[in-house]
Amino acid sequence: MSRKILITGGAGFIGSHVVRLFVTQYPEYEIYNLDKLTYAGNLENLSDIAHAANYHFVKGDIVDRDFLDALFDTHRFHGVIHLAAESHVDRSITNPLEFVMTNMVGTANLLNAFRKYGDMQHGRFYHVSTDEVYGELGMTDPAFTEETPYHPNSPYSASKAGSDHLVRAYHHTYNMPVVISNCSNNYGSHQFPEKLIPLMIHNIRNRKPLPVYGKGENVRDWLWVNDHARAIDVIYHKGTSGETYNIGGNNEWKNIDLVHKLCEIMDRKLNRSAGESASLIHFVADRSGHDFRYAINADKLQRELGWTPSVQFDQGFEQTIDWYLANESWLEHVTSGSYRDYYQAMYGGR
């Protein structure tokens, strides 16, 4: 069946993988990619499908209500998959209002536009969120479930929690058909190098110090971005309206252990002496309010919709490293310009 689906934030890391999957998997759909093209949005991420007959790019800002209303009025979208967000915790500490505007006001604008002009009878509004809304876990605490109370601890996670609540409110107040997912940390190709894994790869390649917060003991659950895209596909098409689904890789790592593993692999792939990359590890002052541990229980998604991760971490991690090593020009391009200034400010050019 022909459908018009709007994917917001589709030029970003996770969004580009979702756009690619939907464009290739559903040639009968018309896929519209809406992205503001901020520092983390890059159309090079989608160069392989840019000329597909069912793909359309729209540049715009979800904070601009009039623009969104006109876009929805023109296209009458059957569905929305909403990934556009400010997502870096450090940036939210520096500029929290920007996160409130994009993540909360932008989401409200999308909900209003879909309510007025979208397919409320047969369509769906899918809001993609984060595990950080749940707060932090101790080492022996059970993983987050869909029933875990919200306890956001950063401006970023608070803004995402607020947008989650808005989506649920529109479902209950206006009977809007919605689904929400909360995912763990993603890794994979095309991730902007302010995040841990691509930053470390970039610095190792250039023999620069590897900044690790505190003692590196914070724990994260890692999910391969391609598996996340597959989960979004399943939830969009088969999820129950009004429900929330957690998406995780069941794959917890301390930051310092992950960095050491990355160093070992990079030494091997770059033909360097064992331990050469690890010698670059540089501990920096911990982030304000740094949550200790996140972990996702994805049993509901597996039980009700049949999704499971498709790769083991070692396989996905090797593929991820290989991609960055094979795409040095992409990494150099996105670390120039505006990001260079941010990189200098955060890590003193290291």
Order of alpha helices (4+ residues) and beta strands (2+ residues): beta-alpha-beta-beta-alpha-beta-alpha-alpha-alpha-beta-alpha-beta-beta-alpha-beta-beta-alpha-beta-beta-alpha-beta-alpha-alpha-alpha-alpha
